[in-house]
Amino acid sequence: MKRILSAIQPTGEIHFGNYFGAVQNWVKLQDEFQCVYGVVDYHAMTMPYSPSKLRENTWDLIFSLLALGIKPENLFIQSLVPEHTELGWIFNCFCSYGELSRMTQFKDKSDQVKEGDKDAFISAGLFDYPVLQAADILIYKADFVPVGKDQEQHLELARNIATRFNNTVGKEYFVLPEAMFSEALKVRSLADPTKKMSKSLGEKHYISIFEEEKSLRKKVGSAVTDAGDEQERGIMSPGIENLFIMLKAGGKEELHRHMMEIYKDPASKLSYKDLKEAVSDTLVDLTSNFAEKRKELNANKKEIKNQIKESAANIRKIAQETLKEVKELSGLQNVRF
Ligand code: TRP
């Protein structure tokens, strides 16, 4: 079975953009591949953060992922597998300063930190984080990495590091991992559908997967649609497209087809109120489902935490094996404990 690795940062609640864009696909992939999914807390330290919040967010994300259908045995917390950082150091020496300087996410994120404060603290960790990401992927010798397009450059870097390592040690040790860009539907912000759904835009822009029904209906109800005559002119605005995307991603294919037909038929007019109601109903179904599972999990908190620690210990064995071989090949000391 081919192996899949992906990871998510514990930076707060999961919204429907994360779910439809990534996690829903992760759940499905578990049937076909050997999947390893990480909650990468070391990565979450690269931006200004609060230590107590980090630990809370990490477990919160674990429980959310479980409620969404990720199997506990496929999950690990990065700081329970410290080999990632050790391999990260080794990989630092197989990655050039120039390569890291070209990472567009670093530029974006450092701009974000500096916004309004020119002297803000930009950590070396933020600059170096793609190297740790390469270690996350290569330590499991992953064949495929399901990621969004924004991670394409980081994946290319991981392949470059692997190639350079192989060349230096004179062995095709690492298999080059491939990005797996899913057909996943890209959900946009409700209040500004030209942008992708994101927490950093503000409350009105996203719907949490555990959103209360009342607030969910209110957010969908006030989602931006279009100026009014687009339907007649046959132009679909980003806002309307977004509503259709959510309907489809939420599994209402039939209803999606039906409403799309009405929308496209010049002889009829689709009521946006109806469309929004259909979207709200779909998302409410999903959220209540997730909330129910979350409640079950919360009732066994201690047990589940232990289960995750155990699965991290199992996953760690793969990482330890790789690191041992890498140290051997790299000319480092390799003491067996
Ligand atoms: N960089 C990714 C993000 O910001 C998170 C991540 C860290 C990741 N390590 C990874 C994704 C390994 C895929 C594989 O979303």
Residues whose N, C-alpha, C, O or C-beta is under 5 A from the ligand:
A	BS01	LIG	L5 S6 A7 I8 Q9 V40 Q133 D136 I137
